[in-house]
Amino acid sequence: MQVKTLLIILSTLLILTGCTKNKNDIIITGKVFSPNEQSYISGVKISLEGQLFENNTWNSNYSTIASTYSDASGSYTIEHESVRTNGMRLKAEKQNYITKLIDINYEEIVPGEEFPVNINIYPSAFLLITIKNVLPANESDELTVNLTLGTDDCPTCLHSGNTTFEGADVNDTIFGMVYGEKDYTVKWTVNNNGNIELHSQNVHCGKSDTATVNISY
């Protein structure tokens, strides 16, 4: 009877120990959401990266400490033993989505307690704008394309701003990645021999597609 009771106690302790998170571990949890699709995204690889202390110096490059994938509800959890690091970040990546990097203040993490980091991730698309001066007046012709894209936190994307083309023989393009499943307005101003005209065109950039705007002036 005593042996049976002891076994029950030991089994209970093992179960409780297995369910208890290590008090020294880094525990980062959250959900991955796509604002443009209004849905939580599964299958996103979430990597915890750090600038580690190696060979008696801080490595300026980021190394992967641990990684996981978001589940069907977009939820993820990364748990790893505490490491010595100079900088720390999360990287979220999935095919047809723009890779997202999120800096983390390591000093705000309490070992053994969950540190919540929700991630917004955006589908990728491409925007191609062709520009051609088909009815030139003279070399003083000028066309300015204005883009308002809202992708400033995406280093590999097209950014908002003005691009000016001058001359009578303009035949050029603007091309780059943008957030997918989103509508944009491309605006341009033509100064042709002193005559100024304002134009605009709405364009929808679908996920993993290339949207095209043709500008002839």
C-alpha positions in Angstrom: 0.0 0.0 0.0 2.8 2.4 0.8 4.7 1.6 -2.4 1.5 2.2 -4.4 0.9 5.5 -2.7 4.6 6.5 -3.3 4.2 5.8 -7.0 1.1 7.9 -7.2 2.9 10.8 -5.5 5.9 10.5 -7.8 3.7 10.3 -10.9 1.8 13.4 -9.8 5.1 15.3 -9.2 6.3 14.4 -12.7 3.1 15.6 -14.3 3.2 18.9 -12.4 6.9 19.3 -13.2 6.2 18.7 -16.9 3.5 21.3 -16.9 5.6 24.0 -15.2 7.7 26.3 -17.3 11.3 26.7 -16.4 11.7 29.8 -14.4 14.9 30.7 -16.2 13.5 30.3 -19.7 12.6 33.1 -22.2 9.0 32.6 -23.2 7.6 34.7 -26.1 4.0 34.2 -27.2 1.7 35.9 -29.6 -0.5 35.8 -32.7 0.3 36.5 -36.3 -2.3 38.6 -38.1 -2.7 40.0 -41.7 -4.5 43.4 -41.6 -4.9 43.4 -45.3 -6.6 40.0 -45.3 -8.3 40.5 -42.0 -7.3 37.0 -40.8 -4.8 35.2 -38.6 -2.1 33.4 -40.5 -0.9 29.9 -39.9 2.4 28.3 -41.0 4.5 31.5 -40.4 8.0 30.7 -39.3 8.8 32.7 -36.2 12.5 32.8 -35.3 14.1 34.3 -32.2 17.4 35.8 -33.2 20.2 37.4 -31.2 23.6 39.1 -31.4 25.4 36.5 -29.3 28.6 36.8 -27.3 31.2 34.7 -29.1 35.0 34.5 -28.9 35.0 37.2 -26.2 33.2 39.7 -28.3 29.7 40.7 -29.4 28.8 39.4 -32.9 27.1 42.1 -34.9 25.3 39.5 -37.0 22.0 37.9 -35.8 22.0 34.2 -35.1 18.9 32.0 -34.7 18.3 31.0 -31.1 15.1 29.1 -31.5 12.2 28.9 -34.0 8.6 27.7 -34.4 5.5 28.0 -36.6 2.2 29.7 -36.0 -0.7 27.2 -35.7 -4.1 27.2 -37.3 -5.3 30.1 -35.1 -2.1 32.1 -35.8 -0.8 31.5 -32.3 2.9 30.7 -31.6 5.1 30.2 -28.5 8.9 30.2 -28.4 10.5 28.9 -25.2 14.3 28.8 -24.8 16.8 29.0 -22.0 18.1 32.5 -21.4 21.1 33.4 -23.4 23.6 36.2 -23.3 22.8 38.6 -26.1 23.5 42.2 -27.2 20.5 42.6 -29.4 17.4 40.5 -29.9 14.6 40.3 -32.5 11.8 38.2 -33.9 11.7 37.3 -37.6 8.4 36.3 -39.2 8.5 34.8 -42.7 6.3 32.8 -45.0 6.2 32.4 -48.8 4.2 35.2 -50.5 4.5 37.4 -47.4 6.9 40.2 -46.7 9.4 39.2 -44.0 8.9 41.1 -40.8 11.6 42.0 -38.2 10.6 43.1 -34.7 13.2 44.4 -32.2 12.8 43.2 -28.7 14.2 44.9 -25.6 15.7 41.9 -23.7 15.7 43.8 -20.4 11.8 43.9 -20.5 11.7 40.0 -20.6 11.2 38.4 -17.2 12.5 34.8 -17.3 9.8 32.2 -16.7 7.0 34.6 -17.6 5.3 35.0 -20.9 6.4 38.0 -23.0 3.6 38.9 -25.5 4.5 39.9 -29.0 1.7 40.1 -31.6 2.9 40.3 -35.2 1.3 41.9 -38.2 2.4 40.4 -41.5 1.5 41.6 -45.0 1.1 39.6 -48.2 3.6 40.6 -50.9 2.7 42.0 -54.3 4.5 44.0 -57.0 3.7 47.3 -58.7 5.0 48.1 -62.2 4.7 51.7 -63.5 5.7 52.3 -67.1 6.4 55.9 -68.2 6.8 57.0 -71.8 6.8 60.4 -73.4 4.9 59.7 -76.7 4.1 63.3 -77.7 7.2 65.3 -76.6 7.2 69.1 -76.9 10.9 69.7 -76.1 13.7 68.8 -73.6 12.0 70.8 -70.9 9.1 68.2 -70.6 8.7 67.0 -67.0 6.7 64.3 -65.4 6.5 63.7 -61.6 5.1 60.4 -60.2 3.8 60.6 -56.7 3.4 57.4 -54.6 1.7 57.0 -51.2 2.3 53.4 -50.3 2.6 53.1 -46.5 5.4 50.7 -46.7 8.1 52.7 -44.9 8.7 49.8 -42.4 9.5 47.4 -45.2 13.2 47.9 -46.3 12.8 45.8 -49.5 9.6 47.6 -50.7 8.8 50.6 -52.8 8.6 53.7 -50.6 6.4 56.7 -50.8 7.6 59.8 -52.5 8.1 61.7 -55.8 10.1 60.6 -58.8 10.7 63.1 -61.6 11.5 62.4 -65.2 12.8 65.1 -67.5 13.3 65.4 -71.2 11.7 64.5 -74.5 12.9 60.8 -74.8 11.6 59.4 -71.5 11.0 55.6 -71.6 11.4 54.3 -68.1 9.8 52.2 -65.3 9.3 52.1 -61.6 9.1 48.6 -60.2 9.1 47.1 -56.7 7.4 45.2 -54.0 4.4 46.5 -52.1 1.8 45.2 -49.6 -0.6 42.9 -51.3 -4.4 42.8 -51.1 -4.5 46.6 -51.0 -5.7 49.4 -53.2 -3.3 52.2 -54.2 -3.6 55.5 -56.0 -0.8 56.5 -58.4 -0.7 60.2 -59.1 1.4 62.0 -61.7 1.8 65.6 -62.9 2.8 66.5 -66.5 4.5 69.8 -67.3 4.5 69.8 -71.1 5.8 73.1 -72.6 4.4 75.0 -69.6 1.0 73.2 -69.7 0.5 71.4 -66.4 -1.9 68.4 -66.1 -2.8 66.4 -63.1 -3.6 62.7 -63.4 -4.3 59.7 -61.1 -5.2 56.0 -61.4 -6.4 53.5 -58.8 -4.8 50.1 -58.8 -5.4 46.9 -56.8 -2.3 44.9 -55.9 -3.4 41.3 -55.4 -1.4 38.9 -53.3 1.7 37.6 -55.2 0.5 39.4 -58.4 2.0 42.3 -60.3 -0.2 45.3 -60.9 0.6 47.6 -63.9 0.0 51.3 -64.5 0.9 52.7 -67.9 1.6 56.4 -68.1 1.9 57.9 -71.6 2.2 61.7 -72.0 
